């Protein structure tokens, strides 16, 4: 405890940099994800009124839903473009200048949101959402690079996982400001959508007082004095020679080498295992079922008999639970290790989802909906303690400086494209599985379909657990663990959807 207090006093400027990077970085992503739930009805009404004013006929329900779906999902496309640009911009202009430019993008998006009702243009909302996505995709990756390259090794795990803390803090903040008592009204929704401009202004003003990332200055630019000044200022330490020697060795190993491209990372055999360790957890974070549960929680609460005007407050409870657990994870990551937190996290999530399958088969009982809510919160707790934050730290942990920007682009692309696929196609998948078309075509009786899906899920869970226990303990075991556990989780999600309850997933 005493050592932790000493570090807090010694590295207070580094912690302040963490706060500044978080507010304008991953906080933006979390807020933009959760803030869309509240103004959905108002925006769809605005689209209908705009359409009526232009064409003198009301927009059809299908067209209105399509426009709304694209408003939601175009954010992910913008995030993907931002993630792609994060590698080149951060190398060419540096981490600090790239973030300053990124804040201008968020301000432009905020202006578009405010003036869209005046211009009677829902296209401005679409463009604003795309720019917000670009801001979030670029900001997430450079946030991680900047923080990882400014932190001492003993604090790197804790500080890099704070990106998920700020992400969840943004989700909670978006849920709070979106309630009807604050900004979730028909008059205030444009200002609610423009709220992302405030963190952008705050980061733009405060980041000017901080130095560039020390590792970027020394390894990429060869600025030895600038690196020393940045380390002295951030760490408040007189002797930083050990860190300089370490960076010097890494820079010497890179002599004559250019910064690696995405194609280099994908094709080079020397980083093949690092790439697998990066790709599988990043995909697992998106496809583990958490985002689907997060988005469809309102339907679960509705089945449990929760009043409509209380659902916003329960959603705030979900976000708060996730925030608390990810904060605990940041304290455990360096003690428990990344492998244990992620591996056992996915396994426990699979077990809980398998229990949900059984609960859905007896959902006629009055107490089952409440048990389902408890299980949903259990999944959120496990997700926050393990998989949620670990994947984001991997590029900084397992790639050298020359490979790191492209590794961040790859991980960001996986995250954003996966999120786009979930946002666009998940509702249709739910509807398809809800009709039990596959089982009907196979001639299965209606009253046997639930039990067949339970049998498949149970068999799959037992089999994959045995497989993960029987893997030989070689250097490849970590990668294989991730692969098997990810397969288990994805299959559990599919089986839950087959069990016939679209509100759950």
C-alpha positions as CSV (number, residue, x, y, z in Angstrom):
1,X,0.0,0.0,0.0
2,X,2.8,2.4,0.9
3,X,4.6,1.6,-2.3
4,X,1.4,2.3,-4.3
5,X,1.1,5.7,-2.6
6,X,4.7,6.5,-3.4
7,X,4.1,5.6,-7.1
8,X,1.0,7.8,-7.1
9,X,2.9,10.8,-5.8
10,X,6.0,10.1,-8.1
11,X,4.0,9.5,-11.3
12,X,1.2,12.0,-10.8
13,X,1.9,13.7,-14.1
14,X,1.7,10.3,-15.8
15,X,-1.6,9.6,-14.1
16,X,-2.8,13.0,-15.2
17,X,-1.8,12.2,-18.8
18,X,-3.8,8.9,-18.4
19,X,-6.8,11.0,-17.5
20,X,-6.4,13.4,-20.4
21,X,-5.9,10.6,-22.9
22,X,-8.9,8.7,-21.5
23,X,-11.3,11.6,-21.7
24,X,-10.6,12.3,-25.3
25,X,-9.9,8.7,-26.3
26,X,-11.9,5.6,-25.2
27,X,-14.4,7.7,-23.2
28,X,-15.6,9.0,-26.6
29,X,-16.2,5.4,-27.8
30,X,-18.2,4.3,-24.8
31,X,-20.3,7.4,-24.8
32,X,-21.1,7.2,-28.5
33,X,-22.1,3.5,-28.2
34,X,-24.5,4.0,-25.2
35,X,-25.9,7.4,-26.1
36,X,-27.8,6.1,-29.1
37,X,-30.4,4.2,-27.1
38,X,-32.2,7.2,-25.8
39,X,-32.8,9.4,-28.9
40,X,-33.8,6.5,-31.2
41,X,-37.5,7.4,-31.2
42,X,-36.8,11.1,-31.7
43,X,-34.4,10.6,-34.5
44,X,-36.8,8.2,-36.3
45,X,-39.5,10.8,-36.0
46,X,-37.2,13.5,-37.4
47,X,-36.4,11.2,-40.3
48,X,-40.1,10.8,-41.0
49,X,-40.8,14.5,-40.8
50,X,-37.8,15.3,-43.1
51,X,-39.0,12.7,-45.6
52,X,-42.5,14.1,-45.5
53,X,-41.3,17.6,-46.1
54,X,-39.2,16.6,-49.1
55,X,-41.5,14.1,-50.9
56,X,-44.9,15.0,-49.3
57,X,-45.4,11.3,-48.3
58,X,-44.5,9.7,-45.0
59,X,-41.5,7.4,-45.1
60,X,-42.4,3.7,-44.9
61,X,-41.6,1.8,-41.8
62,X,-39.0,-0.4,-43.5
63,X,-37.2,2.6,-45.0
64,X,-37.2,4.4,-41.7
65,X,-35.8,1.4,-39.9
66,X,-33.2,1.0,-42.6
67,X,-32.1,4.6,-42.3
68,X,-32.0,4.3,-38.5
69,X,-30.0,1.0,-38.7
70,X,-27.5,2.7,-41.0
71,X,-27.2,5.7,-38.6
72,X,-26.2,3.3,-35.9
73,X,-23.9,1.0,-37.9
74,X,-22.1,3.7,-39.9
75,X,-20.3,4.6,-36.6
76,X,-18.5,1.2,-36.9
77,X,-17.5,1.9,-40.5
78,X,-16.0,5.2,-39.4
79,X,-14.2,3.5,-36.6
80,X,-12.7,1.0,-39.0
81,X,-11.4,3.9,-41.2
82,X,-10.0,5.6,-38.2
83,X,-8.3,2.4,-37.1
84,X,-6.7,2.0,-40.5
85,X,-5.4,5.6,-40.5
86,X,-4.1,5.3,-36.9
87,X,-0.9,3.6,-38.1
88,X,0.2,6.0,-40.7
89,X,-0.9,9.2,-38.9
90,X,0.8,8.2,-35.6
91,X,4.1,7.4,-37.4
92,X,4.2,10.4,-39.7
93,X,3.0,13.1,-37.3
94,X,3.5,11.6,-33.9
95,X,1.0,10.4,-31.2
96,X,0.3,13.9,-29.8
97,X,-0.4,15.7,-33.1
98,X,-2.5,12.8,-34.4
99,X,-4.7,13.1,-31.3
100,X,-5.0,16.9,-31.7
101,X,-6.2,16.4,-35.2
102,X,-8.6,13.7,-34.0
103,X,-10.3,16.2,-31.6
104,X,-11.0,18.5,-34.6
105,X,-12.8,15.6,-36.3
106,X,-15.1,15.2,-33.2
107,X,-15.8,18.9,-33.1
108,X,-16.9,18.9,-36.7
109,X,-19.2,15.9,-35.9
110,X,-20.7,17.8,-33.0
111,X,-21.5,20.8,-35.2
112,X,-23.2,18.6,-37.8
113,X,-25.4,17.1,-35.1
114,X,-26.5,20.5,-33.7
115,X,-27.4,22.0,-37.1
116,X,-29.0,18.9,-38.6
117,X,-32.6,19.8,-37.4
118,X,-32.2,23.4,-38.6
119,X,-31.0,22.1,-42.0
120,X,-33.7,19.4,-42.0
121,X,-31.1,16.9,-43.1
122,X,-30.8,13.4,-41.6
123,X,-27.8,13.0,-43.9
124,X,-25.9,15.3,-41.6
125,X,-26.6,12.9,-38.7
126,X,-25.2,10.1,-40.9
127,X,-22.0,12.1,-41.6
128,X,-21.7,13.1,-38.0
129,X,-21.9,9.5,-36.8
130,X,-19.3,8.5,-39.4
131,X,-17.0,11.2,-38.1
132,X,-17.6,10.2,-34.5
133,X,-16.7,6.6,-35.5
134,X,-13.5,7.9,-37.2
135,X,-12.7,9.8,-34.0
136,X,-13.3,6.8,-31.8
137,X,-11.3,4.4,-34.0
138,X,-8.3,6.7,-34.4
139,X,-8.5,7.8,-30.7
140,X,-8.7,4.2,-29.3
141,X,-5.5,3.0,-31.1
142,X,-3.4,6.1,-30.5
143,X,-4.6,6.3,-26.9
144,X,-3.1,2.9,-26.4
145,X,0.1,3.7,-28.2
146,X,0.7,7.0,-26.4
147,X,0.0,5.5,-23.0
148,X,2.0,2.3,-23.5
149,X,5.0,4.2,-24.8
150,X,4.9,6.7,-21.9
151,X,4.6,4.2,-19.0
152,X,7.3,2.4,-17.0
153,X,7.2,-1.4,-17.3
154,X,5.9,-1.9,-13.8
155,X,2.8,0.3,-14.5
156,X,2.3,-0.5,-18.1
157,X,-0.3,-3.3,-17.6
158,X,-2.4,-1.2,-15.2
159,X,-2.3,2.0,-17.2
160,X,-3.0,0.4,-20.5
161,X,-6.1,-1.4,-19.2
162,X,-7.5,2.0,-18.0
163,X,-8.6,2.4,-21.6
164,X,-11.4,0.0,-20.9
165,X,-12.2,1.8,-17.6
166,X,-12.7,5.1,-19.5
167,X,-14.6,3.2,-22.2
168,X,-17.1,1.9,-19.6
169,X,-17.2,5.3,-17.9
170,X,-18.3,6.8,-21.2
171,X,-21.0,4.2,-21.5
172,X,-22.3,5.0,-18.0
173,X,-22.2,8.7,-18.7
174,X,-24.0,8.3,-22.0
175,X,-26.7,6.3,-20.3
176,X,-27.1,8.9,-17.5
177,X,-27.3,12.0,-19.7
178,X,-29.7,10.2,-22.0
179,X,-32.5,9.8,-19.5
180,X,-35.6,11.9,-20.0
181,X,-35.0,14.0,-17.0
182,X,-31.8,15.3,-18.6
183,X,-31.3,15.3,-22.3
184,X,-33.4,12.4,-23.6
185,X,-36.2,14.7,-24.9
186,X,-37.5,15.7,-28.3
187,X,-36.0,19.2,-27.9
188,X,-32.6,18.2,-26.5
189,X,-31.6,15.2,-28.6
190,X,-29.4,17.2,-31.1
191,X,-27.4,18.6,-28.2
192,X,-27.2,15.1,-26.7
193,X,-25.8,13.8,-30.0
194,X,-23.3,16.7,-30.0
195,X,-22.1,16.0,-26.5
196,X,-18.9,14.4,-27.9
197,X,-17.6,17.8,-28.6
198,X,-17.0,18.6,-24.9
199,X,-14.4,15.8,-24.3
200,X,-12.7,16.8,-27.6
201,X,-12.3,20.4,-26.5
202,X,-11.0,19.3,-23.1
203,X,-8.4,17.0,-24.5
204,X,-7.3,19.5,-27.2
205,X,-6.6,22.2,-24.6
206,X,-4.9,20.0,-22.0
207,X,-2.9,17.8,-24.3
208,X,-0.9,20.8,-25.5
209,X,0.9,20.9,-22.1
210,X,2.2,17.3,-22.3
211,X,5.2,15.9,-24.1
212,X,5.3,13.5,-27.0
213,X,5.5,9.8,-26.2
214,X,9.2,9.1,-25.1
215,X,9.6,5.8,-26.9
216,X,8.3,7.4,-30.2
217,X,10.8,10.3,-29.7
218,X,13.8,8.0,-29.2
219,X,13.1,4.9,-31.3
220,X,11.3,6.4,-34.2
221,X,12.8,9.9,-34.4
222,X,16.2,9.4,-32.7
223,X,15.6,12.4,-30.4
224,X,17.6,11.3,-27.4
225,X,17.4,14.6,-25.5
226,X,13.7,15.0,-26.2
227,X,13.1,11.5,-24.9
228,X,15.1,12.2,-21.7
229,X,13.2,15.4,-21.0
230,X,9.9,13.7,-21.6
231,X,10.8,10.8,-19.2
232,X,12.1,13.2,-16.5
233,X,8.9,15.3,-16.8
234,X,6.5,12.4,-16.7
235,X,8.2,10.1,-14.3
236,X,9.8,12.7,-11.9
237,X,12.9,10.5,-11.8
238,X,16.5,11.7,-12.2
239,X,17.9,8.4,-13.3
240,X,16.2,7.0,-16.4
241,X,19.3,5.4,-17.9
242,X,17.9,1.9,-17.5
243,X,14.9,2.8,-19.6
244,X,17.1,4.5,-22.2
245,X,19.3,1.5,-22.4
246,X,16.3,-0.8,-23.0
247,X,15.0,1.5,-25.8
248,X,18.5,1.8,-27.2
249,X,18.7,-2.0,-27.6
250,X,15.4,-2.0,-29.3
251,X,16.4,0.8,-31.6
252,X,19.7,-0.9,-32.4
253,X,17.8,-4.1,-33.4
254,X,15.7,-2.0,-35.8
255,X,18.6,-0.3,-37.5
256,X,18.1,-0.4,-41.3
257,X,14.5,-1.5,-40.8
258,X,11.5,0.6,-41.7
259,X,8.3,0.7,-39.8
260,X,6.4,-2.5,-40.7
261,X,3.3,-2.4,-42.8
262,X,0.1,-4.3,-42.3
263,X,1.2,-6.7,-45.0
264,X,4.5,-7.3,-43.2
265,X,2.6,-8.3,-40.0
266,X,0.3,-10.6,-41.9
267,X,3.0,-12.4,-43.9
268,X,6.0,-12.4,-41.7
269,X,6.7,-15.8,-40.0
270,X,8.6,-14.1,-37.1
271,X,5.4,-12.6,-35.7
272,X,3.0,-15.4,-36.7
273,X,2.3,-16.5,-33.2
274,X,2.0,-13.0,-31.9
275,X,-0.6,-12.3,-34.7
276,X,-2.6,-15.3,-33.7
277,X,-2.5,-14.3,-30.0
278,X,-3.7,-10.9,-31.1
279,X,-6.4,-11.8,-33.5
280,X,-8.2,-14.5,-31.5
281,X,-8.8,-12.5,-28.3
282,X,-9.8,-9.4,-30.3
283,X,-12.4,-11.3,-32.2
284,X,-13.5,-13.0,-29.0
285,X,-14.2,-9.8,-27.3
286,X,-16.7,-8.9,-30.0
287,X,-18.3,-12.3,-30.6
288,X,-18.4,-13.5,-27.0
289,X,-22.0,-12.4,-26.7
290,X,-21.5,-9.4,-24.4
291,X,-22.4,-6.7,-26.9
292,X,-25.5,-8.6,-27.9
293,X,-26.6,-8.9,-24.3
294,X,-25.8,-5.3,-23.7
295,X,-28.0,-4.2,-26.6
296,X,-30.9,-6.5,-25.9
297,X,-31.0,-6.0,-22.1
298,X,-34.2,-3.9,-22.4
299,X,-36.1,-6.8,-23.9
300,X,-35.0,-9.0,-21.0
301,X,-36.1,-6.5,-18.5
302,X,-39.4,-6.1,-20.3
303,X,-40.1,-9.9,-20.0
304,X,-39.3,-9.7,-16.3
305,X,-42.1,-7.1,-15.9
306,X,-40.0,-4.0,-15.4
307,X,-41.8,-0.8,-16.2
308,X,-40.7,1.0,-19.4
309,X,-39.7,4.2,-17.5
310,X,-37.4,2.1,-15.2
311,X,-35.4,0.4,-17.9
312,X,-33.0,3.3,-18.4
313,X,-32.0,3.1,-14.7
314,X,-31.4,-0.7,-15.0
315,X,-29.3,-0.1,-18.1
316,X,-27.2,2.4,-16.0
317,X,-26.9,-0.5,-13.5
318,X,-25.4,-2.7,-16.2
319,X,-22.9,0.0,-17.2
320,X,-22.0,0.6,-13.6
321,X,-21.4,-3.1,-13.0
322,X,-19.2,-3.3,-16.0
323,X,-17.3,-0.2,-14.9
324,X,-16.7,-1.6,-11.4
325,X,-15.5,-5.0,-12.6
326,X,-13.1,-3.6,-15.2
327,X,-11.6,-1.4,-12.5
328,X,-11.0,-4.5,-10.4
329,X,-9.5,-6.1,-13.4
330,X,-7.0,-3.3,-13.8
331,X,-5.8,-4.0,-10.2
332,X,-5.5,-7.8,-10.9
333,X,-3.9,-7.8,-14.3
334,X,-0.3,-7.7,-13.2
335,X,-0.8,-10.1,-10.3
336,X,-3.1,-12.8,-11.9
337,X,-1.7,-12.5,-15.4
338,X,-3.4,-11.9,-18.8
339,X,-3.7,-15.6,-19.7
340,X,-5.6,-16.6,-16.6
341,X,-8.0,-13.6,-16.6
342,X,-8.9,-14.0,-20.3
343,X,-9.0,-17.8,-20.5
344,X,-11.0,-18.5,-17.3
345,X,-13.1,-15.5,-18.1
346,X,-14.3,-16.9,-21.4
347,X,-14.8,-20.3,-19.8
348,X,-17.0,-18.9,-17.1
349,X,-19.0,-16.9,-19.6
350,X,-19.6,-20.1,-21.5
351,X,-20.8,-21.9,-18.4
352,X,-23.1,-19.1,-17.4
353,X,-24.6,-18.9,-21.0
354,X,-25.1,-22.7,-20.9
355,X,-27.1,-22.3,-17.6
356,X,-29.1,-19.6,-19.4
357,X,-30.0,-22.2,-22.0
358,X,-31.5,-24.4,-19.3
359,X,-33.3,-21.5,-17.7
360,X,-34.9,-20.6,-21.0
361,X,-36.4,-24.1,-21.3
362,X,-38.3,-23.5,-18.1
363,X,-39.1,-19.8,-18.5
364,X,-42.8,-20.3,-17.8
365,X,-41.9,-20.3,-14.1
366,X,-42.5,-16.9,-12.5
367,X,-39.0,-16.7,-10.9
368,X,-37.1,-17.5,-14.0
369,X,-37.0,-14.0,-15.6
370,X,-35.4,-12.7,-12.4
371,X,-32.9,-15.5,-12.4
372,X,-32.1,-14.6,-16.0
373,X,-31.4,-11.0,-15.0
374,X,-29.0,-12.2,-12.3
375,X,-27.2,-14.4,-14.8
376,X,-27.0,-11.5,-17.2
377,X,-25.3,-9.4,-14.6
378,X,-23.0,-12.4,-13.8
379,X,-21.9,-12.5,-17.4
380,X,-21.2,-8.8,-17.3
381,X,-19.1,-9.2,-14.1
382,X,-17.0,-12.1,-15.6
383,X,-16.6,-10.2,-18.9
384,X,-15.4,-7.1,-17.1
385,X,-13.0,-9.0,-14.8
386,X,-11.3,-10.8,-17.7
387,X,-11.7,-10.6,-21.4
388,X,-12.9,-7.0,-21.7
389,X,-9.6,-5.2,-20.9
390,X,-7.0,-7.8,-21.7
391,X,-7.2,-7.8,-25.5
392,X,-6.6,-4.1,-25.7
393,X,-3.2,-4.4,-24.0
394,X,-1.9,-7.1,-26.3
395,X,-0.3,-5.0,-29.1
396,X,1.8,-3.1,-26.5
397,X,2.8,-6.3,-24.7
398,X,3.8,-8.7,-27.6
399,X,5.0,-6.5,-30.5
400,X,8.2,-4.4,-30.8
401,X,8.1,-0.8,-31.7
402,X,8.5,-1.3,-35.5
403,X,5.5,-3.7,-35.6
404,X,3.3,-2.0,-33.1
405,X,1.4,0.6,-35.2
406,X,0.4,-2.0,-37.8
407,X,-0.6,-4.4,-35.0
408,X,-2.9,-1.7,-33.6
409,X,-4.4,-1.2,-37.0
410,X,-5.1,-5.0,-37.3
411,X,-6.7,-5.2,-33.8
412,X,-8.7,-2.1,-34.4
413,X,-10.0,-3.4,-37.8
414,X,-11.0,-6.7,-36.2
415,X,-12.9,-4.9,-33.5
416,X,-14.7,-2.4,-35.7
417,X,-15.6,-4.8,-38.5
418,X,-16.9,-7.4,-36.0
419,X,-18.9,-4.7,-34.3
420,X,-20.4,-3.6,-37.7
421,X,-21.3,-7.2,-38.5
422,X,-23.0,-7.6,-35.1
423,X,-24.9,-4.4,-35.5
424,X,-26.1,-5.0,-39.0
425,X,-26.9,-8.8,-39.0
426,X,-27.5,-9.9,-35.5
427,X,-31.2,-9.0,-35.4
428,X,-31.8,-10.9,-38.6
429,X,-29.9,-13.9,-37.2
430,X,-32.0,-13.8,-34.0
431,X,-35.2,-13.8,-36.1
432,X,-34.0,-16.6,-38.2
433,X,-33.0,-18.9,-35.3
434,X,-36.2,-17.9,-33.4
435,X,-38.3,-19.5,-36.1
436,X,-36.5,-22.9,-35.7
437,X,-36.3,-23.2,-39.5
438,X,-33.3,-25.6,-39.3
439,X,-35.1,-27.9,-36.9
440,X,-38.4,-27.8,-38.8
441,X,-36.6,-28.7,-42.0
442,X,-35.0,-31.6,-40.2
443,X,-38.5,-32.9,-39.1
444,X,-38.1,-32.2,-35.4
445,X,-41.3,-31.9,-33.4
446,X,-42.1,-28.4,-32.1
447,X,-42.1,-29.5,-28.4
448,X,-38.7,-31.2,-28.8
449,X,-36.8,-28.2,-30.2
450,X,-35.9,-26.6,-26.9
451,X,-34.5,-29.9,-25.5
452,X,-32.6,-30.6,-28.7
453,X,-30.9,-27.1,-28.4
454,X,-30.1,-27.8,-24.8
455,X,-28.5,-31.1,-25.7
456,X,-26.4,-29.6,-28.4
457,X,-25.2,-26.8,-26.0
458,X,-24.4,-29.2,-23.2
459,X,-22.5,-31.6,-25.4
460,X,-20.6,-28.8,-27.0
461,X,-19.7,-27.3,-23.6
462,X,-18.5,-30.6,-22.1
463,X,-16.5,-31.5,-25.3
464,X,-14.7,-28.2,-25.5
465,X,-13.9,-28.1,-21.8
466,X,-12.3,-31.6,-22.1
467,X,-10.3,-30.5,-25.2
468,X,-8.9,-27.4,-23.4
469,X,-7.8,-29.6,-20.5
470,X,-6.1,-32.2,-22.7
471,X,-4.0,-29.7,-24.7
472,X,-0.3,-30.5,-24.1
473,X,1.5,-27.9,-22.2
474,X,3.8,-26.4,-24.9
475,X,4.5,-22.8,-25.9
476,X,1.4,-23.0,-28.1
477,X,-1.0,-23.8,-25.3
478,X,-1.9,-20.1,-24.7
479,X,-2.9,-19.6,-28.3
480,X,-4.8,-22.9,-28.4
481,X,-6.6,-22.1,-25.2
482,X,-7.8,-18.8,-26.7
483,X,-8.9,-20.6,-29.8
484,X,-10.9,-23.3,-28.1
485,X,-12.4,-21.0,-25.5
486,X,-13.5,-18.6,-28.2
487,X,-15.1,-21.4,-30.2
488,X,-16.9,-22.5,-27.1
489,X,-18.3,-19.0,-26.5
490,X,-19.4,-18.4,-30.1
491,X,-21.2,-21.8,-30.2
492,X,-22.8,-21.1,-26.9
493,X,-24.2,-17.8,-28.3
494,X,-25.6,-19.6,-31.4
495,X,-27.2,-22.3,-29.2
496,X,-28.8,-19.7,-27.0
497,X,-30.3,-18.1,-30.1
498,X,-31.6,-21.5,-31.1
499,X,-33.3,-21.9,-27.8
500,X,-36.0,-19.5,-28.9
501,X,-35.7,-16.4,-26.8
502,X,-34.6,-13.4,-28.9
503,X,-34.9,-10.9,-26.0
504,X,-32.0,-12.7,-24.2
505,X,-29.5,-12.5,-27.0
